[in-house]
Amino acid sequence: MTSPAGPPPTGRGNTEQKPLRLLAVTACPTGIAHTYMAAEKLAQAAASRGIEMKVETQGSIGAENVLDDNDVSGADGVIVAADKDVDLSRFVGKRVLTVGVAEGIRHPEQLIERVRSAPVHAANGTTAPTAAHGGGKERSVAYKALMNGVSYMIPFVVVGGLLIAISLSLGGHTDPSGGLVIPKDSFWMDVNNIGVIGFTLMVPILSGYIAYAIGDRPALVPGMVGGWIANTGSLYDSKAGAGFIGAIVTGFLAGYLVLWIKKVKVPKFAQPIMPIIVIPIVATTALGLFFVYVIGKPISWVFEHLTDWLSGMTGTSAILLGAILGLMIAFDMGGPVNKTAFLFGAGLIATGNQTVMGMCAAAIPVMPLGQGLATLIRKRLYTEQERETGLASLFMGCFGISEGAIPFAAARPAQVIPANMLGGAVAGAVAGVAGVEDAVPHGGPIVAVLGAVSGVPMFFVAVVIGTVVTALTTVALVDIGERRRGLASAPAVEPVLVGAGAGVSAPSGAGAGTSAASAVPDRDAASGEGARGAGAVVPRQGVSASGAAAASGAVAASGESGAAGDEVLSGYLSERTVKVELDARDKESAIREMAELLARTGKVVDGDELVATALRREAQGTTGLGEEIAIPHAKTDAVSAPLVGFARSAEGVEWGSLDGTKARLVFMIAVPEASAGDEHLRILALLSRKLMDPGFRERLSAAVDEAAVLDVLSEIR
């Protein structure tokens, strides 16, 4: 019978020891290169010590080499090298060591030694502490949890906000007593109600999925219920809910509360019901009561005292009052501070003072308009999803829906909230100086278009100036933050195919050498050549001077190896995209040179953008995989079909690789936006796996010319 924990005991009478049997699971956020690199490293380290090891990879194309019950029952220990959640319930009773995927690549031998004395995984979920990596585990978990909540919240913001905006624009009209009014029992009121439901769910979704990322499924219910309570001020005697800031607080409280409850030892008979009944009920009740009786009271107090304070300022300078109202409107976009300023302005309309509401109305659209504008003027700093959200934010801003900026503020509070407040203060101050008035309790350009604003020209001046200030400040702060993060980030970030992801902008002139080569696209490819044949093209006559020698060699060899070469990586890599000697000596120059290499195919339609996208990817985290390998990549419409290029560097290029080696074998992958399926992930996974074979790397390094290189690369299947 196999011992449930640790290596088998040895005795003096044993003439033959049972070999140690270990299991491993590797996984990274996107499941491509590092997943397979860690698996290979662990397997090699185990084999060198005569240890049996089976490794399950949880990659982008699903789990492979899955560990079954027989594997687990006979194992002496389990190494989990992962940067995402892995189900550990199947390893109860086994020694389990959990670390980041980078540890599996850097120190596989140490992990094999450490797992022998790792804590035994218990049914209540307790196990070995996760090794810190990158910027430290706690910080990493908090950041990932926040991003998880934001990503799930964004669709609710967009759908709810756009439906409300559409219903207001097409079915609403101004009413001095009720602002923008949609007739009851009308079609547009039904559309508006659907949008309101989306907006209502936005805050609990944010809270719930922050909690889920920390405490797993048992934390989902307390997180969502806590978010709902935070957003419902009437539950704790407040005229305004805590908004998205309250949702972030409840999300983290719920997640860590569940983690704490999981550590409580309970009888075995109660263990099965803990995650589905006991933990959700206890956590939800405790968090809800804590918010209502402890956190809610200060929120209500803030609301009341801010209102009293503003009431005493009505006789002060219009510039100062407008700036203060703008700061408050922009601070939490629907929270108690925002609502205090809004209700203060709305309440004065009935007294005949419409200038205060005019200040608020000018500040209300600045946040969504400013954040949307920022995604347009500096696309390089934003992911594709963020740019799409930015367009929706612009639309919502036009209708005075300040919540359109919440996804940006939740994702980057330290940069976005100060920028919002500065722009809101400027807009409010300008409107105050100009004496802008608003006769309805609503804001944004829509109220001016519908005739509720007096002093329309200056109203738009205030909105435009505030928007520009917010956008420029946001861009500057995000750029600085991304540069700092790029310098300080650990090099264990998983290479993923991204579009215009967050990162630093490419230097001016980046990719200049690519433009000429990409100016004449391949007409045959454009006319309908399939993606799988993207690299299988007849070499064109006339190439750039810098590539003439390599191209001529490729043409000369095409008669013998062209057929085989066309099959490399589904035809995405051909002799035309192979270069024996890379001239570049630094990463940026190498990426430019690789872009020129891909441009030989005629399928690069915008060389500058290809280079810029690849550089943005590098700013997120190095694509240097170690073992003298780098795989820069980009998903962009700067290419018309998937392409793969390869080049060698004799001296090596500093790439910030995991193991500190310089990159001598450089692959570059570029795919258009439309090729976002599994094919490009499959190619990257195939590359990563094959490149872990030392013999393959040696053959690739020793190949004498492009044709010989292609023959070696044809082993990738």
C-alpha positions in Angstrom: 0.0 0.0 0.0 1.4 3.4 -1.0 2.1 5.8 1.8 -0.3 8.8 1.5 2.3 11.4 2.2 6.0 11.7 1.6 8.6 9.3 0.3 8.3 5.6 1.3 10.2 4.6 4.4 13.4 2.8 4.0 14.8 0.1 6.3 18.0 -1.8 6.8 16.4 -5.0 5.4 15.4 -3.4 2.2 17.4 -4.7 -0.7 15.6 -2.6 -3.2 14.0 0.8 -2.7 10.8 1.7 -4.3 11.5 4.6 -6.7 10.1 8.0 -5.8 7.0 8.9 -7.8 6.0 12.6 -8.1 3.3 14.4 -10.0 3.2 18.0 -11.2 0.8 20.4 -12.7 1.9 23.4 -14.6 -0.3 26.3 -15.7 0.1 30.0 -16.5 -2.5 32.7 -17.1 -2.7 32.1 -20.8 -1.4 28.6 -20.9 1.1 28.9 -23.7 4.9 28.9 -23.4 5.7 28.9 -19.7 3.2 26.1 -19.1 5.1 23.7 -21.3 8.6 25.1 -20.4 7.9 24.4 -16.7 6.6 20.9 -17.5 9.7 20.1 -19.5 12.1 21.4 -16.9 10.5 19.5 -14.1 10.4 16.3 -16.1 14.1 16.7 -17.1 15.1 17.4 -13.5 13.2 14.3 -12.3 14.6 12.0 -14.9 18.2 13.1 -14.1 17.6 11.9 -10.5 15.9 8.6 -11.5 12.5 9.9 -10.2 9.3 8.9 -11.9 7.2 12.0 -12.7 4.0 12.7 -14.6 3.3 16.3 -15.5 -0.2 17.6 -16.3 -0.2 20.8 -18.4 -3.2 23.1 -18.2 -2.6 25.0 -21.4 -4.6 27.2 -23.7 -5.8 24.1 -25.7 -7.0 22.4 -22.5 -5.5 20.0 -20.0 -3.1 17.4 -21.4 -1.5 14.4 -19.8 -4.2 14.6 -17.2 -3.5 13.0 -13.8 -6.0 10.3 -13.0 -6.9 8.7 -9.7 -4.4 5.9 -10.1 -1.6 8.5 -10.6 -2.6 10.4 -7.5 -3.0 7.3 -5.3 0.5 6.1 -6.1 2.2 9.5 -5.9 4.6 10.5 -3.1 4.2 14.3 -3.7 2.7 16.9 -6.0 4.3 20.0 -7.4 1.9 22.7 -8.6 3.8 25.3 -10.6 1.0 27.7 -11.6 0.1 31.3 -11.8 -3.7 30.6 -11.9 -6.1 28.6 -9.8 -5.6 24.9 -9.9 -8.1 22.5 -8.3 -6.2 20.8 -5.4 -9.1 18.8 -4.0 -7.9 15.7 -5.9 -4.6 15.8 -4.0 -6.0 15.4 -0.4 -3.6 13.4 1.7 -0.6 14.1 -0.5 2.3 16.4 0.0 1.6 19.4 -2.1 4.0 22.2 -3.0 2.5 25.2 -4.7 4.7 27.8 -6.4 4.6 30.1 -9.3 5.2 28.8 -12.8 8.5 30.7 -13.0 9.9 28.6 -10.1 9.2 25.5 -12.2 11.4 26.9 -14.9 14.1 28.4 -12.8 14.6 25.9 -9.9 13.0 22.5 -10.8 15.7 20.6 -8.8 15.0 22.6 -5.7 11.2 22.0 -6.0 11.8 18.2 -6.2 13.8 18.4 -3.0 11.3 20.7 -1.3 8.2 18.6 -2.1 9.5 15.7 0.0 8.9 17.8 3.1 5.9 19.8 1.9 2.8 19.9 4.1 0.1 17.4 3.5 -3.0 18.8 1.6 -6.1 18.5 3.8 -9.7 18.2 2.8 -10.5 21.7 4.1 -8.2 23.2 1.5 -5.1 24.0 3.6 -1.8 23.2 2.0 1.7 24.5 1.5 2.1 28.2 1.3 2.6 29.5 -2.2 6.1 30.7 -2.9 6.3 34.4 -3.6 7.2 35.4 -7.1 7.2 38.6 -9.1 6.2 41.4 -6.9 5.2 39.2 -4.0 2.2 36.9 -3.7 -0.2 39.2 -1.8 0.3 42.0 -4.2 0.0 39.8 -7.2 -3.2 38.1 -5.8 -4.8 41.5 -5.1 -4.0 42.8 -8.5 -5.3 39.7 -10.3 -8.5 39.8 -8.2 -9.2 43.4 -9.0 -8.6 42.8 -12.7 -10.9 39.7 -12.5 -13.7 41.8 -11.1 -13.2 44.6 -13.6 -13.2 42.2 -16.6 -16.6 40.8 -15.5 -18.0 44.2 -14.7 -17.2 45.9 -18.1 -20.0 44.2 -20.1 -22.6 45.3 -17.5 -21.3 48.9 -17.6 -21.4 49.0 -21.4 -24.7 47.3 -22.0 -26.5 49.1 -19.1 -25.0 52.5 -20.0 -25.7 52.3 -23.7 -29.3 51.2 -23.3 -29.9 54.0 -20.8 -28.3 56.5 -23.2 -30.3 55.3 -26.2 -33.6 55.4 -24.3 -32.8 58.9 -23.1 -31.8 60.2 -26.5 -34.7 58.7 -28.5 -37.5 58.6 -25.9 -36.6 61.3 -23.4 -37.5 65.0 -23.1 -36.7 67.7 -20.6 -39.0 68.4 -17.7 -38.3 71.2 -15.2 -39.6 69.0 -12.3 -38.0 65.7 -13.3 -34.9 66.3 -15.4 -34.8 64.1 -18.5 -38.1 62.2 -18.5 -39.2 59.1 -20.5 -42.9 58.6 -20.7 -44.2 55.8 -18.5 -45.5 52.6 -20.2 -43.6 53.5 -23.4 -41.3 51.3 -25.4 -38.3 53.5 -24.5 -39.1 53.2 -20.8 -38.8 49.4 -21.1 -35.4 49.8 -22.8 -34.4 52.2 -20.0 -35.4 49.7 -17.3 -33.4 47.0 -18.9 -30.4 49.3 -18.9 -31.0 50.2 -15.3 -30.9 46.5 -14.4 -27.5 46.2 -16.1 -26.2 49.1 -14.2 -27.7 47.8 -10.9 -25.8 44.5 -11.4 -22.6 46.2 -12.2 -21.4 46.8 -8.7 -22.3 43.4 -7.2 -20.6 41.7 -10.2 -17.4 43.7 -9.5 -17.5 42.7 -5.9 -18.4 39.1 -6.5 -15.7 38.3 -8.9 -13.0 40.0 -6.9 -14.0 37.7 -4.0 -14.2 34.7 -6.4 -10.6 35.3 -7.5 -9.4 35.2 -3.9 -11.6 32.7 -2.2 -12.9 30.6 -5.1 -16.6 29.6 -5.5 -17.5 29.8 -1.8 -16.7 33.5 -1.9 -18.9 34.4 -4.9 -22.2 34.7 -3.0 -20.9 36.8 -0.1 -19.0 39.0 -2.6 -22.1 39.7 -4.7 -24.4 40.2 -1.8 -21.9 42.4 -0.1 -21.6 44.5 -3.3 -25.4 44.8 -3.5 -25.5 46.0 0.1 -22.7 48.5 -0.6 -24.6 49.9 -3.5 -27.9 50.2 -1.7 -27.6 53.1 0.7 -31.1 52.7 2.1 -29.9 49.6 4.0 -27.7 51.8 6.2 -29.7 55.0 6.2 -27.7 56.8 3.5 -29.1 58.6 0.5 -26.4 57.2 -1.7 -24.7 53.8 -1.9 -21.0 53.3 -1.6 -20.7 52.7 -5.4 -17.8 50.9 -7.0 -15.3 51.9 -4.2 -17.6 50.1 -1.7 -17.8 47.1 -4.1 -14.0 46.8 -4.2 -13.9 46.9 -0.4 -16.6 44.2 0.0 -15.0 42.1 -2.7 -11.7 41.9 -0.9 -13.4 41.5 2.5 -15.5 38.6 1.3 -12.5 36.9 -0.4 -10.2 37.0 2.5 -13.0 36.2 5.0 -13.7 33.0 3.1 -10.0 32.1 3.1 -9.9 32.6 6.8 -13.0 30.4 7.4 -11.5 27.7 5.2 -8.6 27.4 7.7 -11.0 26.6 10.6 -10.8 22.9 11.5 -14.1 21.2 11.5 -15.2 17.5 12.0 -15.0 15.3 9.0 -18.8 14.9 8.7 -19.0 18.7 8.2 -16.3 19.0 5.6 -18.4 18.2 2.5 -21.0 20.9 3.3 -18.5 23.6 4.2 -17.9 25.1 0.7 -21.5 24.9 -0.5 -23.5 25.8 2.7 -21.6 26.8 5.8 -18.9 29.1 4.3 -21.3 31.1 2.0 -23.9 31.5 4.8 -21.5 32.5 7.5 -19.4 34.8 5.2 -22.5 36.5 3.6 -24.2 37.1 7.0 -21.0 38.4 8.7 -20.0 40.7 5.8 -23.6 42.0 5.3 -24.0 42.9 9.0 -20.5 44.4 9.2 -21.2 46.7 6.3 -24.6 47.8 7.5 -23.6 48.4 11.1 -19.9 49.3 10.9 -19.0 50.6 7.4 -22.4 52.0 6.4 -22.6 54.5 9.3 -19.5 56.4 8.3 -20.7 56.6 4.7 -24.0 58.1 5.9 -22.1 60.5 8.1 -19.9 61.6 5.2 -23.0 62.2 3.0 -24.8 64.3 5.6 -21.8 66.4 6.6 -20.7 67.1 3.1 -24.2 68.4 2.3 -24.1 70.7 5.3 -20.6 71.9 4.3 -21.7 72.7 0.8 -24.7 74.5 2.0 -22.5 76.9 3.8 -20.5 77.7 0.6 -23.2 79.1 -1.6 -22.0 82.6 -1.1 -18.3 81.9 -1.9 -16.5 82.4 -5.1 -18.1 80.7 -8.1 -14.6 79.4 -9.2 -14.0 77.7 -5.8 -17.4 76.3 -5.5 -17.4 75.0 -9.1 -14.0 73.4 -8.6 -15.1 71.7 -5.3 -18.3 70.4 -6.9 -16.3 69.1 -9.9 -13.8 67.3 -7.6 -16.7 65.6 -5.8 -18.6 64.7 -8.9 -15.5 63.0 -10.4 -14.3 61.3 -7.3 -16.4 58.2 -7.0 -18.9 58.4 -10.0 -22.1 57.4 -8.2 -20.8 57.0 -4.7 -21.7 59.1 -1.6 -19.3 61.9 -2.5 -20.6 62.2 -6.1 -24.2 61.9 -4.9 -23.7 64.6 -2.3 -22.6 67.2 -4.9 -25.3 66.1 -7.4 -28.2 66.2 -4.9 -27.0 69.5 -3.5 -27.1 71.0 -7.0 -30.4 69.4 -7.9 -32.0 70.6 -4.6 -31.2 74.2 -5.3 -33.0 74.2 -8.7 -36.4 74.4 -6.9 -35.1 77.5 -5.0 -34.4 79.3 -8.3 -30.6 78.8 -8.1 -29.7 76.9 -11.3 -26.0 77.9 -11.4 -24.9 75.2 -9.0 -26.5 72.5 -11.1 -24.8 74.1 -14.1 -21.4 73.5 -12.5 -22.3 69.9 -11.8 -23.8 69.3 -15.2 -20.5 70.4 -16.8 -18.4 68.1 -14.6 -20.6 65.0 -14.9 -19.6 64.0 -18.5 -15.9 64.8 -18.1 -14.8 61.5 -16.7 -16.3 59.1 -19.4 -15.4 61.6 -22.2 -11.9 62.1 -20.8 -11.2 58.4 -20.4 -12.6 57.6 -23.8 -10.5 60.3 -25.4 -7.4 59.0 -23.7 -7.9 55.6 -25.3 -8.0 57.3 -28.7 -5.0 59.6 -28.4 -2.7 57.0 -26.9 -3.9 53.6 -28.1 -0.6 52.0 -27.2 -1.3 52.3 -23.5 -4.6 50.4 -23.7 -5.6 46.8 -24.5 -8.1 46.1 -27.2 -10.9 45.6 -24.6 -10.1 48.9 -23.0 -10.2 50.7 -26.3 -13.6 49.2 -27.0 -14.8 50.2 -23.6 -13.4 53.7 -24.3 -15.7 54.1 -27.3 -18.7 53.1 -25.2 -17.5 55.5 -22.5 -17.5 58.4 -25.0 -21.0 57.6 -26.0 -22.2 57.4 -22.4 -20.4 60.7 -21.6 -22.5 62.5 -24.2 -25.6 61.5 -22.2 -24.2 62.4 -18.8 -23.6 58.8 -17.6 -20.5 59.3 -15.5 -20.4 55.5 -14.6 -18.9 54.9 -18.1 -15.5 55.8 -16.6 -15.8 53.3 -13.7 -14.0 50.4 -15.5 -10.9 52.6 -16.0 -11.0 53.9 -12.4 -11.4 50.4 -11.0 -8.5 49.1 -13.0 -6.1 52.0 -12.4 -7.4 54.0 -9.5 -4.1 55.7 -8.7 -3.9 57.2 -12.1 -7.5 57.6 -13.3 -9.2 59.0 -10.2 -6.8 62.0 -9.8 -7.1 62.7 -13.5 -10.9 62.6 -13.4 -10.9 64.9 -10.4 -8.6 67.4 -12.0 -10.7 67.5 -15.2 -13.9 67.7 -13.2 -12.6 70.6 -11.1 -11.6 72.5 -14.2 -15.0 72.0 -15.9 -16.9 73.0 -12.8 -14.8 76.1 -12.3 -15.1 77.3 -15.9 -18.9 76.7 -15.7 -19.0 78.6 -12.4 -17.1 81.6 -13.8 -19.3 81.7 -16.9 -22.5 81.5 -14.9 -23.8 78.4 -16.8 -27.2 77.3 -15.5 -29.0 74.0 -15.8 -32.7 73.7 -15.2 -32.9 69.9 -14.8 -31.1 67.5 -12.5 -29.0 65.9 -15.1 -25.7 66.6 -16.9 -23.8 66.1 -20.1 -24.1 67.5 -23.6 -27.6 65.9 -23.9 -29.1 68.5 -21.5 -27.7 71.3 -23.6 -29.0 69.8 -26.8 -32.5 69.4 -25.4 -32.5 73.1 -24.2 -32.2 72.7 -20.5 -29.0 74.8 -20.2 -28.5 78.5 -20.5 -25.1 79.7 -21.6 -24.7 76.7 -24.0 -21.4 77.9 -25.7 -19.6 78.2 -22.4 -21.1 75.0 -21.1 -19.5 73.2 -24.0 -16.2 75.1 -23.5 -16.2 73.9 -19.9 -16.9 70.3 -20.9 -14.2 70.3 -23.6 -11.5 71.8 -21.5 -12.3 69.4 -18.6 -12.3 66.5 -21.0 -8.9 67.4 -22.5 -7.4 67.9 -19.1 -8.6 64.5 -17.9 -7.4 62.7 -21.0 -4.0 64.3 -21.1 -3.5 63.8 -17.3 -4.6 60.2 -17.6 -2.3 59.4 -20.5 0.7 61.0 -18.6 0.0 59.1 -15.4 -0.7 55.8 -17.0 2.4 56.1 -19.2 4.6 56.8 -16.1 3.0 53.9 -14.3 3.5 51.5 -17.1 7.1 52.5 -17.5 7.8 52.0 -13.8 6.0 48.7 -13.9 8.0 47.6 -17.0 11.3 48.4 -15.2 10.3 46.7 -11.9 8.2 43.7 -13.2 9.5 40.2 -12.9 10.4 38.5 -16.2 8.0 35.7 -15.5 5.1 37.2 -17.3 3.5 34.7 -19.7 4.0 35.6 -23.4 0.5 36.1 -24.8 -0.7 37.4 -28.1 -2.2 40.8 -27.5 -3.3 43.7 -29.5 -2.6 47.2 -28.2 -2.0 46.2 -24.7 -1.0 48.3 -21.8 2.6 49.3 -22.1 5.0 52.0 -23.1 4.8 53.7 -26.5 7.2 52.8 -29.2 9.9 55.4 -29.8 9.3 57.7 -32.7 10.5 56.2 -35.9 10.1 52.6 -34.7 9.8 50.3 -37.5 10.7 52.9 -40.1 12.6 50.4 -42.1 9.6 48.2 -42.4 7.3 50.6 -44.2 8.9 50.5 -47.6 9.0 46.7 -47.6 5.4 46.5 -46.6 4.1 49.1 -49.0 3.2 46.6 -51.7 1.0 43.9 -50.2 0.8 40.5 -51.8 -2.2 40.7 -54.1 -2.6 36.9 -54.3 -2.8 36.7 -50.5 -5.2 39.7 -50.4 -7.5 38.1 -52.9 -8.3 35.1 -50.7 -5.3 32.9 -49.9 -6.2 30.9 -46.8 -4.5 31.4 -43.5 -3.0 28.0 -43.5 -1.1 28.8 -46.6 0.1 32.2 -45.4 3.7 31.3 -45.7 3.5 29.1 -48.8 4.0 31.8 -51.4 6.3 32.0 -54.3 9.2 34.4 -53.5 8.7 37.8 -55.2 11.3 39.4 -57.3 12.8 42.5 -55.8 13.5 42.7 -52.1 15.0 45.3 -49.9 18.8 45.7 -50.1 19.1 44.6 -46.5 17.5 41.3 -47.3 18.9 40.7 -50.7 21.5 38.1 -49.8 19.1 36.0 -47.7 16.3 36.2 -50.2 18.6 35.1 -53.1 19.7 32.2 -51.0 16.1 31.3 -50.3 15.2 31.4 -54.0 18.2 29.3 -54.9 17.3 26.6 -52.4 13.5 26.7 -53.0 13.7 24.1 -55.7 14.8 21.4 -53.3 13.3 22.3 -50.0 10.4 24.5 -50.9 7.9 21.8 -50.6 9.1 20.8 -47.2 9.5 24.4 -46.1 5.9 25.2 -46.9 4.8 22.7 -44.4 6.6 24.3 -41.4 4.1 25.5 -38.8 1.2 25.1 -41.2 3.1 27.1 -43.8 3.3 30.2 -41.7 7.1 30.0 -41.7 9.1 29.7 -45.0 12.6 30.3 -46.2 11.6 33.9 -47.0 11.1 34.5 -43.2 14.3 32.8 -42.1 17.6 34.7 -41.5 20.8 32.9 -40.5 22.4 36.0 -38.9 20.5 38.7 -37.0 22.4 42.0 -37.2 20.6 43.7 -34.3 22.4 44.0 -30.9 19.4 45.1 -28.7 15.8 44.0 -28.3 14.1 46.9 -30.1 16.4 46.7 -33.1 15.9 43.0 -33.2 12.1 43.4 -33.3 12.4 45.9 -36.1 14.7 43.5 -38.1 12.3 40.6 -37.5 9.4 42.8 -38.8 11.5 43.5 -41.9 12.0 39.8 -42.3 8.2 39.2 -42.1 7.6 42.0 -44.6 9.4 40.0 -47.3 6.2 38.0 -47.7 4.2 41.0 -48.7 1.7 40.3 -46.0 2.8 43.1 -43.7 0.5 46.0 -44.5 1.8 48.4 -41.8 5.3 47.8 -40.6 5.4 50.6 -38.1 2.3 49.3 -36.3 3.7 45.8 -36.3 6.8 47.0 -34.5 4.9 49.2 -32.1 2.5 46.3 -31.1 5.4 43.9 -30.5 7.2 46.6 -28.4 4.0 47.1 -26.4 3.9 43.4 -25.7 7.5 43.5 -24.4 6.5 46.4 -22.1 4.0 44.0 -20.4 6.6 41.4 -19.8 9.5 39.8 -21.6 9.0 37.2 -24.2 12.5 35.9 -23.5 11.8 32.3 -22.5 15.3 31.3 -21.3 17.5 28.7 -22.9 18.7 31.5 -25.3 15.2 31.7 -26.8 12.9 34.6 -27.4 9.5 34.6 -29.1 8.2 38.2 -29.6 4.7 38.3 -31.0 1.8 40.5 -31.8 -1.9 40.3 -32.8 -2.6 43.2 -35.1 -4.2 44.0 -38.4 -0.7 45.3 -39.5 -0.4 41.8 -41.1 -2.9 40.4 -43.5 -2.2 36.7 -42.6 -0.5 34.7 -39.9 3.3 34.9 -40.2 6.3 33.3 -38.4 9.9 34.4 -38.7 13.1 33.0 -37.4 16.6 34.5 -37.0 19.8 33.6 -35.1 22.1 35.9 -33.2 25.7 34.9 -32.8 26.4 37.3 -29.9 23.0 37.1 -28.4 20.5 39.9 -27.6 19.6 40.9 -24.1 15.9 40.0 -23.7 15.4 39.8 -20.0 14.9 36.1 -20.1 14.0 34.0 -17.0 17.4 32.3 -16.7 19.4 35.4 -17.6 20.6 34.1 -20.9 20.8 36.3 -24.0 18.5 35.4 -26.9 20.3 33.6 -29.8 17.3 31.9 -31.3 14.6 34.4 -32.0 11.1 33.6 -33.4 8.5 36.3 -34.2 4.8 35.5 -34.6 2.3 38.0 -36.1 -1.3 37.3 -36.6 -4.2 39.5 -37.7 -7.0 40.3 -35.3 -9.3 37.9 -37.1 -7.0 35.0 -36.3 -7.8 35.0 -32.6 -8.8 31.3 -32.4 -6.8 28.4 -31.2 -4.5 28.1 -34.3 -2.0 30.7 -33.2 -2.0 29.4 -29.7 -1.3 25.9 -31.0 1.7 27.2 -33.0 3.1 29.0 -29.9 2.6 25.8 -27.8 4.3 23.7 -30.5 7.3 26.1 -30.7 7.7 26.2 -26.9 7.6 22.5 -26.5 10.0 21.7 -29.3 12.5 24.3 -28.2 12.8 22.6 -24.9 14.6 19.8 -26.7 18.4 20.5 -26.3 19.1 18.4 -29.4 16.7 20.4 -31.5 18.3 23.6 -30.3 21.7 22.4 -31.2 20.7 21.3 -34.7 19.0 24.7 -35.2 22.1 26.6 -34.1 24.4 24.5 -36.3 22.4 24.8 -39.5 24.6 26.4 -42.1 22.0 28.3 -44.2 18.4 29.1 -44.6 17.5 25.8 -46.3 19.2 23.8 -43.5 17.5 25.9 -40.9 14.1 25.2 -42.5 14.9 21.5 -42.6 15.4 21.5 -38.9 12.3 23.6 -38.2 10.3 21.1 -40.3 10.6 18.8 -37.3 8.0 21.0 -35.5 4.7 19.2 -36.0 
